[in-house]
Amino acid sequence: MFGTLYGSGDVVSTSYAVATIATLALAALALVGLTWTSSRWRVPLALSAIALMAAGLAYLDAGKLWLAQQQMTAAMRYAGWFTVVPLQVAAAYFFARCLGPVGVGVFWRITVAAILLVLTRYLGDAGFFNPTLGVLLSMAFWLYILGEMYFGSMAEWVRKGTRPVRLGWFWMRLIMTIGWAIYPVLHFVDVVIGVGQAPAVLVLYNVSDLFNLITVSMIVLAVAGQESY
């Protein structure tokens, strides 16, 4: 998309370009961070970097499609979410795993819940069943993940960590609680009200994705760096 000229007024193209550059640049930063962080933090940091790279590639492809057709479908966004959301949840698990032996069952439960979170909303959007049912099921899986993060064994081990670890976990949970809450709202506007993939909706999705993904990934990097020095 960077070889195509578009006007400053094309906010959607600009948001895709910013999202692509930001996610790929911060993915590179996270990968470089693997060289200065201790070995115990490398798994959550690597997962965060891969999530950023996957998001960057998805934004690049979506931006090209928008420039070519000046329209978008929800399928393009789900193509990225199917990879990025489970990776983010897995990074949160291994973040807590750095503090103690959190059971592997927790990993599988929250990872499967993350996949189903995206899948149910996608199936609703695609018309396989009622879209409202899809988003309600998606919210149920999201709330299950939050329950594990607030009340499960991950939270118990994090409470035994250092202050930077506890603060990092606090902000990660807060972002995955408040930041992720924008998606059911946008789904309601997009599907239930019937606005569709309008430019304003696309920009809000991009800004939300960018904030939620980048902030969580940089928290992992910041805590890992703090623990190393």
TORFI-258915 format. One record per residue (C-alpha): residue number from 0; z, y, x. Coordinates in Angstrom, 1 decimal. Layout:
nr / Z / Y / X
NUM / Z / Y / X;
...
% end
This chain:
nr / Z / Y / X
0 / 0.0 / 0.0 / 0.0;
1 / 0.5 / 2.3 / 3.0;
2 / -3.3 / 2.5 / 3.6;
3 / -3.9 / 4.0 / 0.1;
4 / -3.5 / 7.7 / -0.6;
5 / -1.3 / 8.6 / -3.6;
6 / 0.0 / 11.9 / -4.8;
7 / 3.5 / 13.2 / -4.5;
8 / 3.7 / 13.1 / -8.2;
9 / 3.3 / 9.3 / -8.2;
10 / 7.1 / 8.6 / -8.3;
11 / 6.6 / 4.9 / -8.9;
12 / 4.5 / 4.4 / -5.7;
13 / 6.9 / 6.5 / -3.7;
14 / 9.9 / 4.5 / -4.9;
15 / 8.1 / 1.3 / -3.9;
16 / 7.2 / 2.7 / -0.5;
17 / 10.7 / 3.9 / 0.1;
18 / 12.2 / 0.5 / -1.0;
19 / 9.8 / -1.4 / 1.2;
20 / 10.5 / 0.6 / 4.3;
21 / 14.2 / 0.8 / 3.8;
22 / 14.7 / -2.9 / 3.1;
23 / 12.5 / -4.0 / 6.1;
24 / 14.1 / -1.5 / 8.4;
25 / 17.6 / -2.6 / 7.5;
26 / 16.6 / -6.2 / 7.7;
27 / 15.7 / -5.5 / 11.3;
28 / 19.0 / -3.8 / 11.9;
29 / 20.9 / -6.7 / 10.4;
30 / 19.0 / -9.2 / 12.6;
31 / 19.8 / -7.0 / 15.7;
32 / 23.4 / -7.0 / 14.5;
33 / 23.5 / -10.8 / 15.1;
34 / 23.5 / -10.1 / 18.8;
35 / 26.7 / -8.0 / 18.8;
36 / 28.8 / -9.8 / 16.1;
37 / 30.9 / -12.8 / 16.6;
38 / 29.5 / -16.2 / 15.7;
39 / 31.6 / -16.7 / 12.6;
40 / 29.9 / -13.7 / 10.9;
41 / 26.3 / -14.8 / 11.7;
42 / 25.7 / -16.8 / 8.6;
43 / 26.5 / -14.1 / 6.0;
44 / 24.7 / -11.5 / 8.2;
45 / 21.6 / -13.7 / 8.5;
46 / 21.5 / -14.3 / 4.8;
47 / 21.8 / -10.6 / 4.2;
48 / 18.9 / -9.9 / 6.6;
49 / 16.7 / -12.6 / 4.9;
50 / 17.5 / -11.1 / 1.5;
51 / 16.4 / -7.7 / 2.7;
52 / 13.2 / -9.1 / 4.2;
53 / 12.4 / -11.0 / 1.0;
54 / 13.0 / -7.8 / -1.1;
55 / 10.8 / -5.8 / 1.3;
56 / 7.9 / -8.2 / 0.9;
57 / 8.3 / -8.2 / -2.9;
58 / 8.3 / -4.4 / -3.0;
59 / 5.2 / -4.3 / -0.8;
60 / 3.3 / -6.6 / -3.1;
61 / 4.5 / -4.8 / -6.2;
62 / 3.5 / -1.4 / -4.8;
63 / 0.0 / -2.7 / -4.1;
64 / -0.3 / -3.9 / -7.6;
65 / 0.8 / -0.6 / -9.1;
66 / -1.6 / 1.4 / -6.9;
67 / -4.5 / -0.9 / -8.0;
68 / -3.8 / -1.0 / -11.7;
69 / -1.2 / 1.7 / -12.5;
70 / 0.8 / -0.9 / -14.5;
71 / 3.4 / -3.5 / -13.8;
72 / 4.8 / -6.7 / -15.3;
73 / 8.4 / -7.9 / -15.2;
74 / 7.1 / -11.1 / -13.5;
75 / 6.7 / -9.2 / -10.2;
76 / 10.3 / -8.2 / -10.2;
77 / 11.5 / -11.7 / -11.0;
78 / 9.5 / -13.1 / -8.1;
79 / 11.8 / -11.2 / -5.8;
80 / 15.0 / -11.7 / -7.7;
81 / 14.6 / -15.5 / -7.6;
82 / 15.1 / -15.3 / -3.9;
83 / 17.2 / -12.2 / -3.3;
84 / 20.0 / -12.8 / -5.9;
85 / 20.9 / -16.3 / -4.8;
86 / 20.8 / -15.2 / -1.1;
87 / 23.2 / -12.3 / -1.9;
88 / 25.6 / -14.6 / -3.7;
89 / 25.4 / -17.1 / -0.8;
90 / 26.1 / -14.3 / 1.6;
91 / 29.3 / -13.4 / -0.4;
92 / 30.4 / -17.0 / -0.2;
93 / 30.0 / -17.2 / 3.5;
94 / 31.7 / -13.8 / 3.9;
95 / 34.8 / -15.4 / 2.3;
96 / 34.2 / -18.6 / 4.2;
97 / 34.7 / -16.7 / 7.5;
98 / 38.4 / -16.3 / 6.5;
99 / 39.1 / -19.9 / 5.5;
100 / 37.8 / -23.3 / 4.3;
101 / 36.5 / -22.2 / 0.9;
102 / 35.3 / -25.4 / -0.8;
103 / 31.6 / -26.2 / -0.7;
104 / 31.8 / -26.8 / -4.5;
105 / 32.2 / -23.0 / -4.9;
106 / 29.0 / -22.4 / -3.0;
107 / 27.0 / -24.7 / -5.1;
108 / 28.5 / -23.4 / -8.4;
109 / 27.9 / -19.7 / -7.7;
110 / 24.4 / -20.4 / -6.1;
111 / 23.3 / -22.4 / -9.1;
112 / 24.8 / -19.7 / -11.4;
113 / 22.8 / -17.0 / -9.5;
114 / 19.6 / -19.0 / -10.0;
115 / 20.3 / -19.5 / -13.7;
116 / 21.2 / -15.8 / -14.0;
117 / 17.6 / -14.9 / -13.1;
118 / 16.0 / -17.8 / -14.7;
119 / 17.5 / -17.3 / -18.2;
120 / 16.5 / -13.6 / -18.3;
121 / 13.0 / -14.5 / -17.0;
122 / 12.5 / -17.2 / -19.7;
123 / 13.7 / -14.7 / -22.4;
124 / 11.3 / -12.0 / -21.0;
125 / 8.4 / -14.5 / -20.9;
126 / 8.9 / -15.4 / -24.5;
127 / 10.1 / -19.0 / -24.1;
128 / 13.0 / -18.1 / -26.3;
129 / 14.6 / -15.0 / -27.7;
130 / 14.9 / -12.2 / -25.1;
131 / 18.4 / -11.2 / -26.3;
132 / 19.6 / -14.8 / -25.9;
133 / 18.1 / -14.7 / -22.4;
134 / 20.0 / -11.6 / -21.3;
135 / 23.2 / -12.9 / -22.9;
136 / 23.0 / -16.2 / -21.0;
137 / 22.2 / -14.2 / -17.9;
138 / 25.3 / -12.1 / -18.4;
139 / 27.4 / -15.2 / -18.8;
140 / 26.3 / -16.6 / -15.4;
141 / 26.9 / -13.2 / -13.9;
142 / 30.4 / -13.0 / -15.3;
143 / 31.1 / -16.6 / -14.0;
144 / 30.1 / -15.4 / -10.4;
145 / 32.4 / -12.4 / -10.8;
146 / 35.2 / -14.7 / -12.0;
147 / 34.9 / -16.7 / -8.8;
148 / 34.9 / -13.6 / -6.7;
149 / 37.9 / -12.0 / -8.4;
150 / 40.1 / -15.0 / -9.2;
151 / 38.8 / -18.0 / -7.3;
152 / 39.5 / -19.4 / -3.9;
153 / 37.2 / -16.9 / -2.2;
154 / 39.4 / -14.0 / -3.3;
155 / 42.5 / -16.0 / -2.1;
156 / 41.3 / -16.4 / 1.4;
157 / 40.0 / -12.8 / 1.7;
158 / 43.4 / -11.5 / 0.7;
159 / 44.7 / -13.1 / 4.0;
160 / 42.1 / -11.2 / 6.1;
161 / 42.3 / -8.0 / 7.9;
162 / 42.1 / -4.6 / 6.2;
163 / 38.3 / -4.1 / 7.0;
164 / 37.7 / -7.5 / 5.5;
165 / 39.7 / -6.8 / 2.3;
166 / 38.0 / -3.4 / 1.9;
167 / 34.6 / -4.9 / 2.5;
168 / 35.2 / -7.5 / -0.2;
169 / 36.6 / -4.9 / -2.6;
170 / 33.4 / -2.9 / -2.3;
171 / 31.1 / -5.9 / -2.5;
172 / 32.8 / -7.0 / -5.7;
173 / 32.7 / -3.5 / -7.1;
174 / 29.0 / -3.2 / -6.5;
175 / 28.2 / -6.6 / -7.9;
176 / 30.2 / -5.6 / -10.9;
177 / 29.2 / -2.0 / -11.6;
178 / 25.8 / -2.0 / -9.8;
179 / 24.6 / -5.2 / -11.4;
180 / 25.6 / -3.9 / -14.9;
181 / 22.6 / -1.7 / -14.9;
182 / 20.2 / -4.6 / -15.3;
183 / 21.3 / -5.6 / -18.9;
184 / 21.0 / -2.0 / -19.8;
185 / 17.5 / -1.7 / -18.4;
186 / 16.6 / -5.0 / -20.0;
187 / 17.7 / -3.6 / -23.4;
188 / 15.5 / -0.5 / -22.9;
189 / 12.6 / -2.5 / -21.5;
190 / 12.5 / -5.4 / -23.9;
191 / 14.7 / -4.8 / -26.9;
192 / 13.8 / -1.2 / -27.5;
193 / 10.3 / -2.0 / -26.3;
194 / 9.7 / 0.7 / -23.8;
195 / 8.2 / -1.9 / -21.4;
196 / 7.5 / -1.4 / -17.7;
197 / 7.3 / 2.4 / -18.1;
198 / 7.3 / 4.5 / -14.9;
199 / 10.9 / 5.7 / -15.5;
200 / 12.1 / 2.1 / -16.0;
201 / 10.3 / 0.9 / -12.9;
202 / 11.9 / 3.7 / -10.8;
203 / 15.4 / 3.0 / -12.2;
204 / 14.9 / -0.7 / -11.4;
205 / 13.8 / 0.1 / -7.8;
206 / 16.7 / 2.5 / -7.2;
207 / 19.2 / 0.0 / -8.6;
208 / 17.8 / -2.8 / -6.5;
209 / 17.8 / -0.7 / -3.4;
210 / 21.4 / 0.5 / -3.9;
211 / 22.8 / -3.0 / -4.8;
212 / 21.0 / -4.9 / -2.0;
213 / 21.3 / -2.4 / 0.8;
214 / 24.9 / -1.5 / 0.2;
215 / 26.1 / -5.1 / 0.1;
216 / 24.1 / -6.1 / 3.2;
217 / 25.4 / -3.1 / 5.2;
218 / 29.0 / -3.9 / 4.1;
219 / 28.6 / -7.3 / 5.7;
220 / 27.2 / -5.8 / 8.9;
221 / 29.9 / -3.1 / 9.0;
222 / 32.8 / -5.7 / 8.6;
223 / 31.2 / -8.1 / 11.1;
224 / 30.9 / -5.3 / 13.6;
225 / 34.5 / -4.0 / 13.0;
226 / 35.8 / -7.6 / 13.5;
227 / 33.9 / -7.9 / 16.8;
228 / 35.3 / -4.9 / 18.5;
% end
